[in-house]
Amino acid sequence: MSTELHPGLRVRHPDQPDWGVGQVQSVAGDRVTVNFAEAGKVLIRSDRVALILLPPESD
């Protein structure tokens, strides 16, 4: 999954909906740093958690 992820993408955590929408900050191998609206920056292991990709925001 980490090959699809890149900084700027909007995502949700499948097991933590209360975290809100997150924005990918960085990707290093299977480690993805995401800044979530309600949880702040969280390090996610993409080999263990399949983040849900969201469509880009429309202007």
N, CA and C of each residue as an Amber inpcrd file, in Angstrom:
protein
   177
   0.8120000  -1.2040000   0.0000000   0.0000000   0.0000000   0.0000000
   0.8520000   1.2630000   0.0000000   2.0070000   1.2430000   0.6120000
   2.8110000   2.4550000   0.7280000   3.2370000   2.9950000  -0.6330000
   3.2690000   2.1590000  -1.6750000   3.6350000   2.6540000  -2.9960000
   2.5730000   3.5950000  -3.5540000   1.3130000   3.4660000  -3.1120000
   0.2350000   4.3520000  -3.5540000   0.2350000   5.6550000  -2.7720000
   0.7650000   5.6410000  -1.5800000   0.7000000   6.8020000  -0.6980000
   1.8260000   7.7840000  -0.9880000   1.4840000   9.0560000  -0.9160000
   2.4990000  10.1030000  -1.0330000   1.9980000  11.3290000  -0.2820000
   2.9140000  12.2170000   0.1020000   2.5190000  13.3970000   0.8690000
   1.4190000  14.1930000   0.1680000   0.4740000  14.6410000   0.9790000
  -0.6260000  15.4460000   0.4760000  -1.9260000  14.6810000   0.3180000
  -1.8420000  13.3550000   0.2080000  -3.0660000  12.5630000   0.0650000
  -3.9070000  12.6390000   1.3280000  -5.2210000  12.6220000   1.1540000
  -6.1580000  12.5940000   2.2780000  -6.5760000  11.1510000   2.5280000
  -6.5990000  10.7590000   3.8060000  -6.8950000   9.3730000   4.1800000
  -7.7380000   9.3240000   5.4520000  -8.2790000   8.1550000   5.7070000
  -8.9210000   7.8390000   6.9920000  -8.3110000   6.5450000   7.5030000
  -8.2880000   6.3990000   8.8200000  -7.8360000   5.1490000   9.4380000
  -9.0660000   4.2580000   9.5790000  -9.0240000   3.0220000   9.0670000
 -10.2180000   2.1740000   9.0810000 -10.7170000   1.8020000  10.4750000
  -9.8400000   1.7670000  11.4590000 -10.2200000   1.3620000  12.8140000
 -10.3850000   2.5320000  13.7770000 -10.1110000   3.7480000  13.3090000
 -10.1780000   4.9360000  14.1720000 -10.9460000   6.0580000  13.4890000
 -12.2370000   5.8720000  13.2050000 -12.9860000   6.9220000  12.5000000
 -13.0590000   8.2370000  13.2710000 -12.9400000   8.1740000  14.5950000
 -12.9910000   9.3910000  15.4020000 -11.7530000  10.2710000  15.2150000
 -10.7110000   9.7610000  14.5790000  -9.5290000  10.5680000  14.2920000
  -9.8010000  11.5830000  13.1970000 -10.8480000  11.3720000  12.4130000
 -11.1860000  12.2860000  11.3220000 -10.3110000  12.0620000  10.1000000
 -10.3560000  13.0230000   9.2190000  -9.5820000  12.9660000   7.9790000
  -8.1270000  13.2850000   8.2950000  -7.2380000  12.5410000   7.6600000
  -5.8120000  12.7860000   7.8300000  -5.1570000  13.1420000   6.5130000
  -4.0320000  13.8180000   6.6090000  -3.2430000  14.1360000   5.4220000
  -1.8780000  13.4870000   5.5810000  -1.4780000  12.7330000   4.5650000
  -0.1690000  12.0750000   4.5840000   0.9120000  13.1480000   4.5920000
   1.8280000  13.0480000   5.5500000   2.9310000  14.0020000   5.6740000
   4.2140000  13.4680000   5.0480000   4.4690000  12.1600000   5.2660000
   5.6760000  11.5530000   4.7060000   5.4970000  10.0470000   4.6040000
   6.2710000   9.4550000   3.6880000   6.2690000   8.0080000   3.4890000
   7.7240000   7.5520000   3.4200000   8.0750000   6.5860000   4.2780000
   9.4240000   6.0110000   4.2830000   9.2650000   4.4950000   4.3870000
   9.3070000   3.8240000   3.2510000   9.0790000   2.3840000   3.2500000
   7.6440000   2.1040000   3.6380000   7.4640000   1.2870000   4.6850000
   6.1070000   0.9740000   5.1410000   5.6570000   1.8820000   6.2830000
   6.4120000   2.9070000   6.5750000   6.0670000   3.8430000   7.6470000
   5.5190000   5.1330000   7.0450000   4.2890000   5.4350000   7.4300000
   3.5920000   6.5940000   6.8900000   3.2120000   7.5150000   8.0480000
   3.6090000   8.7570000   7.9820000   3.2160000   9.7400000   8.9800000
   2.0090000  10.4920000   8.4440000   0.9350000  10.4740000   9.2430000
  -0.3140000  11.1160000   8.8550000  -0.7100000  12.1110000   9.9410000
  -1.1290000  13.3050000   9.5240000  -1.6250000  14.3160000  10.4500000
  -3.1460000  14.2560000  10.4180000  -3.7510000  13.6850000  11.4740000
  -5.1970000  13.5470000  11.5650000  -5.8040000  14.7650000  12.2540000
  -7.0120000  15.1360000  11.8140000  -7.6920000  16.3210000  12.3440000
  -7.8710000  16.2580000  13.8580000  -8.2150000  15.0860000  14.3820000
  -8.5290000  14.9630000  15.8100000  -7.4720000  14.2180000  16.6270000
  -6.4700000  13.6500000  15.9790000  -5.4650000  12.8650000  16.7070000
  -4.0540000  13.3980000  16.5400000  -3.8760000  14.3660000  15.6570000
  -2.5390000  14.8890000  15.4110000  -1.7140000  13.9430000  14.5620000
  -0.3960000  14.0770000  14.6480000   0.4960000  13.2500000  13.8320000
   0.6030000  11.8510000  14.4110000   0.4110000  10.8670000  13.5130000
   0.4520000   9.4630000  13.9040000   1.3170000   8.7130000  12.8950000
   2.1930000   7.8620000  13.4040000   3.0050000   6.9970000  12.5470000
   2.2350000   5.7030000  12.3190000   1.9810000   5.3790000  11.0580000
   1.2060000   4.2000000  10.6730000   2.1170000   3.2360000   9.9260000
   2.0030000   1.9590000  10.2440000   2.7040000   0.9140000   9.4800000
   1.7590000   0.4340000   8.3890000   2.0450000   0.7900000   7.1470000
   1.1280000   0.4660000   6.0530000   1.0900000  -1.0270000   5.7480000
   2.0460000  -1.7920000   6.2760000   1.9780000  -3.2440000   6.0970000
   1.0060000  -3.8760000   7.0960000   0.5440000  -3.0960000   8.0600000
  -0.4080000  -3.5850000   9.0700000  -1.7720000  -2.9170000   8.9980000
  -1.8030000  -1.6870000   8.4950000  -3.0560000  -0.9290000   8.4170000
  -3.2320000  -0.4340000   6.9870000  -4.3700000  -0.7550000   6.3880000
  -4.6880000  -0.2820000   5.0340000  -5.5010000   1.0020000   5.1630000
  -4.8230000   2.1260000   5.0580000  -5.5040000   3.4130000   5.1380000
  -6.5040000   3.5440000   3.9920000  -7.5940000   4.2380000   4.2520000
  -8.6300000   4.4500000   3.2390000  -8.3300000   5.7660000   2.5180000
  -8.0710000   5.6660000   1.2210000  -7.7960000   6.8540000   0.4270000
  -9.0910000   7.6070000   0.1740000  -9.0350000   8.9320000   0.3100000
 -10.1900000   9.7830000   0.0560000  -9.9710000  10.5630000  -1.2390000
 -11.0620000  10.9350000  -1.9130000 -10.9010000  11.7350000  -3.1230000
 -10.3370000  13.1170000  -2.7780000  -9.6670000  13.7340000  -3.7380000
  -9.1430000  15.0790000  -3.4840000 -10.2770000  16.0440000  -3.1790000
  -9.9600000  17.0660000  -2.3980000 -10.9650000  18.0920000  -2.0840000
 -11.2400000  18.8950000  -3.3390000 -12.4940000  19.1980000  -3.5640000
 -12.8320000  20.0440000  -4.7010000 -12.8330000  21.4980000  -4.2500000
 -12.4440000  22.3640000  -5.1310000 -12.3620000  23.7960000  -4.7870000
 -13.6860000  24.4710000  -4.8560000
